[in-house]
C-alpha cells in the first residue's frame, strides 16, 4: 500500500510541476500575443503617418508644380513662336550689306 501512496505523491508532484510549466507557457504566449498586437498597431500607425505626410506634402507643393508647368508651357509656346518668326524672315545670305548701304547713302 505504501507504494501506491508513494506513486500518488510522485504523480501529484509531477502534475504540480506540469501545471507550473503550463502556467508559465501561458504567460509567455499571452506576452507574445500582446507584443504582436502592439507591433501591428504601431505598423498601421506608421503607415497612416507616412501616407498622411505624403498627401499633405503634395497638397502644399501642388500649386507650385502647376505654376511651374504653366511657365514651362509658356516658354515652349514662346520658343515655337520665335521659330515661326525666324522661318518667316526671308533668306539674306546672298545680299551684300555694305553695297546695299552705299546705295542708300548715295
Protein Blocks (a to p, Z undefined) as FASTA:
>chain_A
ZZmmmmmmmmmmmmmmmmmmmmmmmmmmmmmmmmmmmmmmmmmmmmmmmmmmmmmmmmmm
mmmmmmmmmmmmmmmmmmmmmmmmmmmpccfklpcfklmmmmmmZZ
